[in-house]
């Protein structure tokens, strides 16, 4: 499920990049649901990234396949941080967009 609105930006190379955060329910080794969710950042580029920025909204379900990458960095205070990101090859919108008119406009 999409957490927050997707963000569209233009990378230094001039390519459009859509970033979004997805909440994935936890599943135990037995396949049964467990409490909590895992948050994963998803990035889509190019034309599909632009389309997604217009197609999806917070709370919608999306299907994603792609390459899982680990980003690691050190803050100026010396703290080591990391996050997982999926660089999407394919994305599928699983829910219809709510009928609310243009993004941000009341329905």
FENHU-V223346 format. One record per pair of residues at least 6 apart in sequence whose C-alpha atoms are under 6 Angstrom apart, sorted by the first residue. I is the first residue (numbers start at 1). GAP is how many residues later the second one is. Records with the same first field share a line. If there is no record, write none. Layout:
I = GAP + GAP
//
This chain:
1 = 21 + 22 + 58 + 59 + 60
2 = 19 + 20 + 56 + 57 + 58
3 = 18 + 19 + 55
4 = 54
5 = 52 + 53
6 = 13 + 14 + 47
7 = 11 + 12
8 = 9 + 10
9 = 7 + 8
10 = 6 + 7
16 = 29 + 30
17 = 27 + 28 + 32
18 = 25 + 26 + 31
19 = 23 + 24
20 = 21 + 22
21 = 19 + 20
22 = 17 + 18
23 = 14 + 15 + 16
24 = 13 + 14
25 = 12
26 = 7 + 8 + 10 + 11
27 = 6 + 7
40 = 45
41 = 44
42 = 43 + 44
43 = 44 + 45
44 = 44
60 = 35
61 = 33 + 34
62 = 30 + 31 + 32
63 = 28 + 29
64 = 26 + 27
65 = 23 + 24 + 25
66 = 21 + 22 + 23
67 = 19 + 20
68 = 17 + 18
69 = 15 + 16
70 = 13 + 14
71 = 11 + 12
72 = 9 + 10
73 = 7 + 8
74 = 6
100 = 6 + 7
101 = 6
//
